[in-house]
């Protein structure tokens, strides 16, 4: 009896997770500007996490500097593109 209940629960879960969405055309399509703003937020979170972990002693100075520079470079590119898109829209 427990196997039947577990099997039904498993089937229900798989159906819920993998059932295709019927109204895909009604879903909101992100604009490039929305995507970039989300990416900026993620990069800022990553920089905060990196600084916290460096202060906690999880990174050596060299690794921290390399990762920080890469994140800051990507953030600068994202911010530049956001500024460009916002200037075009106004």
C-alpha positions as CSV (number, residue, x, y, z in Angstrom):
1,X,0.0,0.0,0.0
2,X,2.8,2.4,0.8
3,X,4.5,1.6,-2.6
4,X,1.3,2.6,-4.4
5,X,1.0,5.8,-2.4
6,X,4.7,6.6,-3.1
7,X,4.2,5.8,-6.8
8,X,1.2,8.0,-7.1
9,X,3.1,10.8,-5.4
10,X,6.0,10.4,-7.7
11,X,3.8,10.4,-10.8
12,X,2.0,13.5,-9.6
13,X,5.2,15.3,-8.9
14,X,6.7,14.4,-12.3
15,X,3.4,15.5,-14.0
16,X,3.5,18.8,-12.2
17,X,7.2,19.5,-13.0
18,X,7.3,18.3,-16.6
19,X,3.8,19.1,-17.9
20,X,4.2,21.6,-20.8
21,X,2.8,25.0,-20.4
22,X,-0.3,25.5,-22.6
23,X,-0.3,29.3,-22.7
24,X,3.3,30.0,-23.6
25,X,2.3,33.0,-25.8
26,X,0.8,34.7,-22.8
27,X,4.0,34.7,-20.8
28,X,5.9,37.9,-20.5
29,X,9.0,38.1,-22.7
30,X,11.8,40.0,-21.0
31,X,13.3,42.9,-22.8
32,X,17.1,43.3,-23.0
33,X,16.9,46.1,-20.5
34,X,15.0,43.9,-17.9
35,X,17.6,41.1,-18.4
36,X,20.5,43.5,-17.9
37,X,19.0,45.0,-14.7
38,X,18.6,41.4,-13.3
39,X,22.1,40.6,-14.4
40,X,23.4,43.8,-12.6
41,X,21.6,42.7,-9.4
42,X,23.2,39.3,-9.6
43,X,26.7,40.7,-10.2
44,X,26.3,43.1,-7.2
45,X,25.2,40.1,-5.0
46,X,28.2,38.2,-6.2
47,X,30.6,41.0,-5.4
48,X,29.1,41.3,-1.9
49,X,29.4,37.6,-1.4
50,X,33.0,37.6,-2.7
51,X,34.0,40.4,-0.3
52,X,32.3,38.7,2.6
53,X,34.1,35.4,1.9
54,X,37.4,37.2,1.4
55,X,37.1,38.8,4.8
56,X,36.2,35.4,6.3
57,X,39.5,34.1,5.0
58,X,38.2,31.8,2.3
59,X,40.2,33.4,-0.5
60,X,43.8,34.4,-0.8
61,X,44.6,37.9,-2.0
62,X,45.5,36.8,-5.6
63,X,42.3,34.8,-6.2
64,X,40.2,37.5,-4.7
65,X,41.7,40.2,-6.9
66,X,41.2,38.1,-10.0
67,X,37.6,37.3,-9.3
68,X,36.8,40.9,-8.1
69,X,38.3,42.3,-11.3
70,X,36.3,39.9,-13.5
71,X,33.0,40.7,-11.7
72,X,33.7,44.5,-11.8
73,X,34.5,44.4,-15.5
74,X,31.3,42.5,-16.3
75,X,29.3,44.9,-14.1
76,X,30.8,47.9,-15.9
77,X,29.8,46.4,-19.3
78,X,26.3,45.7,-18.1
79,X,26.0,49.2,-16.7
80,X,27.3,50.8,-19.9
81,X,24.7,48.8,-21.9
82,X,21.9,49.8,-19.5
83,X,22.9,53.4,-19.9
84,X,22.9,53.1,-23.7
85,X,19.5,51.4,-23.8
86,X,18.0,53.9,-21.4
87,X,19.4,56.9,-23.4
88,X,17.9,55.4,-26.6
89,X,14.4,55.0,-25.0
90,X,14.3,58.6,-23.8
